[in-house]
Amino acid sequence: RRLIKAMESVMVAYDGTIRNSVGQLIQLRYGEDGLDGGAVELQNLPNLKPSNTAFEKKFRFDVSNERQLRRVFNEDIVKELIGSAHAVSELEKEWDLLKRERDILRSIFPKGDNKVVLPCNLQR
């Protein structure tokens, strides 16, 4: 009963915060996740479902594949990439990061559901 009395003066302000009758801040965002329900979009996470080999084929950049490099880059960049141990090292670090982040996503979504609701479109 006292809780109900205390909550009578609480309201959602125009800035999305929760305040009492004297303007004191109670909660920064209204709602369980702080996202505006009218501005969220249903999206696919393309790296969640494929098998490990399909994931590697789609997302790993192979510097040793000269034919693929020539299709994507001009000749100067191809020569620079092939001779650069630093570029190979950075690409391997990036690949390891992608694998770790995929494992994290798989632990967050254990059923493998690749549809998520987010406030920004990841594909754009």
C-alpha positions in Angstrom: 0.0 0.0 0.0 2.8 2.4 0.8 4.6 1.5 -2.4 1.4 2.4 -4.4 1.2 5.7 -2.6 4.9 6.5 -3.3 4.5 5.6 -7.0 1.5 7.9 -7.5 3.7 10.9 -8.3 6.1 9.0 -10.6 5.7 9.7 -14.4 7.6 9.4 -17.7 9.0 12.7 -18.7 9.2 13.9 -22.3 13.0 13.1 -22.4 12.2 9.5 -21.6 13.4 9.6 -18.0 11.3 8.6 -15.0 10.8 11.4 -12.5 8.7 12.1 -9.4 6.5 15.1 -8.8 9.4 17.4 -7.7 11.5 16.4 -10.8 13.9 14.1 -9.1 15.4 11.5 -11.5 14.3 7.9 -10.6 15.3 6.0 -13.7 17.3 7.1 -16.8 15.2 5.3 -19.4 11.7 4.0 -19.5 11.4 0.3 -20.3 13.4 -2.8 -19.5 16.1 -2.2 -22.1 15.9 1.6 -22.7 15.1 1.2 -26.4 12.3 3.1 -28.1 9.9 0.4 -29.3 8.9 2.5 -32.3 12.5 2.8 -33.6 13.8 -0.8 -33.3 14.2 -3.1 -36.3 14.2 -6.9 -36.7 17.6 -7.9 -38.1 19.6 -11.0 -39.1 23.0 -11.9 -37.7 24.6 -13.6 -40.7 27.5 -14.9 -38.7 25.6 -16.9 -36.2 24.1 -19.9 -38.0 26.6 -21.1 -40.7 28.9 -24.0 -40.0 32.5 -23.2 -39.1 33.7 -23.9 -42.6 31.0 -21.8 -44.2 31.8 -19.0 -41.8 35.5 -19.2 -42.6 34.8 -19.2 -46.3 32.6 -16.1 -46.1 34.5 -14.0 -43.6 38.2 -15.0 -43.6 40.4 -13.0 -45.9 43.2 -15.1 -47.3 46.3 -13.0 -48.2 48.0 -16.0 -49.8 45.3 -16.3 -52.5 46.8 -14.1 -55.1 44.0 -14.6 -57.6 41.4 -13.4 -55.1 43.6 -10.4 -54.2 43.9 -9.4 -57.9 40.1 -9.5 -58.3 39.6 -7.1 -55.4 42.7 -4.8 -55.3 44.9 -3.0 -57.9 48.4 -4.3 -58.6 50.3 -2.0 -56.1 48.1 -3.0 -53.2 48.5 -6.7 -54.1 52.3 -6.5 -54.1 52.2 -4.6 -50.8 49.9 -7.2 -49.1 51.8 -10.2 -50.4 55.1 -9.0 -49.0 53.8 -7.6 -45.7 54.1 -9.7 -42.6 52.4 -6.9 -40.7 49.3 -7.1 -42.9 49.1 -10.9 -42.5 49.4 -10.5 -38.7 46.7 -7.9 -38.6 44.3 -10.0 -40.7 45.0 -13.0 -38.4 44.2 -10.9 -35.4 41.0 -9.8 -37.0 40.0 -13.4 -37.9 40.6 -14.4 -34.3 38.4 -11.6 -33.1 35.6 -12.6 -35.4 35.7 -16.1 -34.1 35.7 -15.0 -30.5 32.8 -12.6 -31.1 30.9 -15.3 -32.9 31.4 -17.6 -29.9 30.1 -14.9 -27.6 27.0 -14.4 -29.8 26.4 -18.1 -29.8 26.5 -18.1 -26.0 24.0 -15.2 -25.9 21.7 -16.9 -28.4 22.2 -20.6 -27.6 19.2 -21.7 -29.7 20.9 -20.3 -32.8 18.1 -17.8 -33.5 19.7 -15.3 -35.7 16.9 -12.7 -35.6 17.4 -9.9 -33.2 15.7 -6.6 -32.4 18.2 -3.6 -32.4 17.8 0.2 -32.6 20.3 0.4 -35.5 20.5 -1.5 -38.8 23.8 -3.4 -38.8 23.8 -4.1 -42.5 23.6 -0.4 -43.4 
